[in-house]
Amino acid sequence: MMKYALALAICLSAAPAFASCKSEAADKKLAGAALASFMTKCEKDAAAACEADSTKQKLSGAAKASHVTKCVAEKVGSGATPVMMTATCKAEATEKKLAGAALTSFMTKCEKDALAACEADSTKQKLQGAAKASHTKRCVADKVGT
């Protein structure tokens, strides 16, 4: 009997302690703007938790990036491309140490690309009117880093 109790305890501890963002959204039967809002918040929370975990593990560089990417993907749900996992335009410009005309050119192109990607995402989500405008505005701000 003790063996079964131990096996059960091991199985329960191996199961994830949380549901993924996607499964929670499905359980709550969210759609449209409510789904987009829920997923954005859930992704941000997951990214913050994963960043904290990587800091706790004293990871840096590529190891940290890999850990955070994998961690957020697991928390958000399979097949997701979390908003927070894409580097912002400002972060990329800082990393590349851009200044002056090069910075201006890079930011202009990055903002244009972000707008196109966000509009495509809102179309994919079948958003219209104010919901589409709100989603696009928030999405571009997240991608640009403002």
C-alpha positions as CSV (number, residue, x, y, z in Angstrom):
1,M,0.0,0.0,0.0
2,M,2.9,2.3,0.8
3,K,4.3,1.8,-2.7
4,Y,1.0,3.0,-4.3
5,A,0.9,6.1,-2.1
6,L,4.4,6.9,-3.0
7,A,3.7,6.4,-6.7
8,L,0.6,8.6,-6.5
9,A,2.6,11.3,-4.7
10,I,5.3,11.2,-7.4
11,C,2.7,11.4,-10.2
12,L,0.9,14.4,-8.6
13,S,4.1,16.3,-8.1
14,A,5.1,15.7,-11.7
15,A,1.9,17.2,-13.0
16,P,2.0,21.0,-13.7
17,A,0.9,23.1,-10.8
18,F,-1.0,25.4,-13.2
19,A,-3.2,25.3,-16.2
20,S,-1.9,27.0,-19.3
21,C,-3.3,30.3,-20.4
22,K,-4.9,28.6,-23.4
23,S,-6.6,26.0,-21.3
24,E,-7.8,28.5,-18.8
25,A,-9.2,30.7,-21.6
26,A,-11.0,27.6,-23.1
27,D,-12.4,26.7,-19.7
28,K,-13.7,30.2,-19.3
29,K,-15.0,30.1,-22.9
30,L,-13.5,33.5,-23.7
31,A,-13.6,35.0,-27.2
32,G,-12.8,38.2,-29.0
33,A,-11.5,41.1,-27.0
34,A,-12.0,39.3,-23.7
35,L,-9.8,36.5,-25.0
36,A,-7.1,38.9,-26.3
37,S,-7.1,40.8,-23.0
38,F,-6.9,37.6,-20.9
39,M,-4.1,36.2,-23.1
40,T,-2.0,39.4,-23.0
41,K,-2.2,39.6,-19.2
42,C,-1.5,35.9,-18.8
43,E,1.5,36.1,-21.1
44,K,2.9,39.1,-19.2
45,D,2.4,37.3,-15.9
46,A,4.1,34.2,-17.3
47,A,7.0,36.2,-18.7
48,A,7.5,38.0,-15.3
49,A,7.4,34.6,-13.5
50,C,9.9,33.0,-15.9
51,E,12.2,36.0,-15.8
52,A,12.2,35.8,-12.0
53,D,12.9,32.0,-12.2
54,S,15.8,32.6,-14.6
55,T,17.3,35.2,-12.2
56,K,16.8,32.8,-9.3
57,Q,18.7,30.2,-11.3
58,K,21.4,32.8,-12.0
59,L,21.1,32.3,-15.8
60,S,22.3,34.9,-18.3
61,G,22.7,35.4,-22.0
62,A,21.5,32.6,-24.3
63,A,20.8,30.2,-21.5
64,K,18.5,32.8,-19.9
65,A,16.8,33.6,-23.2
66,S,16.3,29.9,-23.9
67,H,14.9,29.2,-20.5
68,V,12.5,32.1,-20.5
69,T,11.3,31.2,-24.1
70,K,10.6,27.6,-23.1
71,C,9.1,28.5,-19.7
72,V,6.7,31.1,-21.2
73,A,5.7,28.8,-24.0
74,E,4.8,26.1,-21.5
75,K,2.8,28.5,-19.3
76,V,1.0,30.1,-22.2
77,G,0.2,26.8,-24.0
78,S,1.6,24.8,-26.9
79,G,1.9,26.5,-30.3
80,A,1.7,30.0,-28.8
81,T,3.9,32.9,-29.8
82,P,3.7,35.0,-26.6
83,V,3.7,38.7,-27.0
84,M,6.3,39.2,-24.4
85,M,8.7,36.8,-26.1
86,T,9.4,39.1,-29.0
87,A,12.1,41.6,-28.4
88,T,10.9,45.2,-28.5
89,C,12.2,47.6,-31.0
90,K,13.7,49.8,-28.3
91,A,15.4,46.7,-26.7
92,E,16.8,45.7,-30.1
93,A,18.1,49.2,-30.8
94,T,19.7,49.4,-27.4
95,E,21.3,46.0,-27.9
96,K,22.6,47.1,-31.3
97,K,23.9,50.3,-29.8
98,L,22.2,52.4,-32.5
99,A,22.2,56.2,-32.4
100,G,21.3,59.1,-34.6
101,A,20.1,58.4,-38.2
102,A,20.6,54.7,-37.8
103,L,18.4,54.6,-34.7
104,T,15.7,56.7,-36.4
105,S,15.7,54.5,-39.5
106,F,15.7,51.3,-37.5
107,M,12.8,52.5,-35.2
108,T,10.7,53.7,-38.3
109,K,11.1,50.3,-40.0
110,C,10.5,48.4,-36.8
111,E,7.3,50.4,-36.0
112,K,6.0,49.9,-39.5
113,D,6.7,46.1,-39.3
114,A,5.0,46.0,-35.9
115,L,1.9,47.8,-37.2
116,A,1.7,45.3,-40.1
117,A,2.1,42.3,-37.8
118,C,-0.5,43.7,-35.3
119,E,-3.0,44.4,-38.0
120,A,-2.6,40.9,-39.4
121,D,-3.1,39.5,-35.9
122,S,-6.3,41.5,-35.4
123,T,-7.6,40.3,-38.7
124,K,-6.7,36.7,-37.8
125,Q,-8.6,37.2,-34.5
126,K,-11.5,38.6,-36.5
127,L,-11.6,41.8,-34.5
128,Q,-13.5,44.8,-35.8
129,G,-14.1,48.5,-34.9
130,A,-13.0,49.6,-31.5
131,A,-11.8,46.2,-30.4
132,K,-9.5,46.0,-33.5
133,A,-8.2,49.5,-32.9
134,S,-7.5,48.9,-29.2
135,H,-5.8,45.6,-29.9
136,T,-3.7,47.1,-32.7
137,K,-2.7,50.1,-30.5
138,R,-1.7,47.9,-27.5
139,C,0.0,45.3,-29.7
140,V,2.2,48.0,-31.5
141,A,3.1,49.6,-28.1
142,D,4.1,46.2,-26.8
143,K,6.3,45.4,-29.9
144,V,7.8,48.9,-30.0
145,G,8.5,49.0,-26.3
146,T,6.6,52.2,-25.3
